[in-house]
Amino acid sequence: MPVAGKILSAVAMLMWIPAAVAGGLISDVDVDVQLVKTPVIEHRRGNVNSSRSRSVNQWLMIRVEYIAEKVSMPEPALKKNRSGYTLMLGGFVDDLKLDVKVLQNTGLKVGGKELYGMYTGKTEFYTIRGDGKRHAVMMFIPGGFLDRYSRQANGRIRECSKVDFKVEAIFSASGRELARGYCGVSGSKTFEAACTMVPENLRFSGGVIPRSRTPWAWLETDDFDMERDLSVRQN
């Protein structure tokens, strides 16, 4: 093979290596919730009218802010291995995952203790810059979901307020926990105690939706890190 061909072959085999996971990459996690209206994004096609099914509750926005600790950016290092070459690049944290668990007060009690509905979901990122700055993640629960679990004593839908929610947010990468934060509770022990008051049929896996799958995906896109598309199978 000509020399030029060997060089092209080697370049084609360059691999992206995830940043090594170590403690301290994520810190100062702050979690907050807010009930918000759906943003209006108009799209009109002719003069077609459609019926609307409105929920009693608004969307629940879960906003998680954190500091991505500053990661050094050494000179790129090219290393040869059996399959080709690997290019070592620093300064970024790869494959970051945020798991969120939300407890919603149903408005009902058993033995004087509140009953909760539970929603879980996750957001994953291809890579984020370790720049020492504050980053934000938004996740949402649709109002129609909240209607399902929030009831009055007579069975009718109850409108929620901010104090009805407790949130746990856990950051991890490569299977290792990096940091966590809470909202509505003092910490893990009180959150876990509340989880014992969740009936088995009030657990909604996937009920907490990544920002990229909501109407907010089209707003202020440059203020957020790029989410991984969880519907695409990863190699």
Steps between C-alpha positions, in 0.01 A plus 500: 500500500636847412604720792210737439259206517645386832456846648137519385434154640644596837296819517184308418560283806532785749276440799331733747594399851260596784651716771607310808241523774627636828349662805435872491399531134149617597425714806261752657182331375185711543152363424178698468151441361240730349157453345506667158274555202573343165702739280303615197663404170256582220468285192203566275400296199199641326195571713471171688352491850570213737356410837725549803516280806631722778643361822417647839869519590779681321834342409743439785844633412793346687806722469834359614801728508855389571862601461711303253837517671784629289681218320851553364554504124842344437647465153324225300684168525493250213562138601531190282320178588410173327192637322652830394542821697332669793496876544499609865316830544444678833283785622162328469282257696346234276189285542356699789162372622240662724242275666200679648235362734194710587243433772158666462262536792176333394294701750401175675625353828529160670543487878564874501785466248493652153484271197722582201518423133851444361642606164848410374702604197848581378693736276833402347762719335760414238754733656517817709780751536686487833517879516447569870169673419137444594294281269126431498280203414122514459263204516120501500187313601191581288194635680295207371726263692462706818121485461518120514638489855373819665151451646253652741317287757203477262723363223511817290830634368684729739714790383858460624728758659878512529499356854342177370830383349821342625792444261821299498758569224812283461788563257717210385748406228632157401284347771648707782301754700646851486257718695137530608248761611151522647196725499216492751691280745812541714687206348507134402359357825182709497458441127533123541250509788247675273562235230357236735163675465475440123242234400628247247256617231607867530850456357549660158832405339582755228254755637778759540574612145828648367479860380578393141166313484285794611392835348790660690745325266463792259572773754841638607676201344849649535459526880496121544737212431415260219288209623553149371212358300398202713296353211820441301680178579855562619792286383 
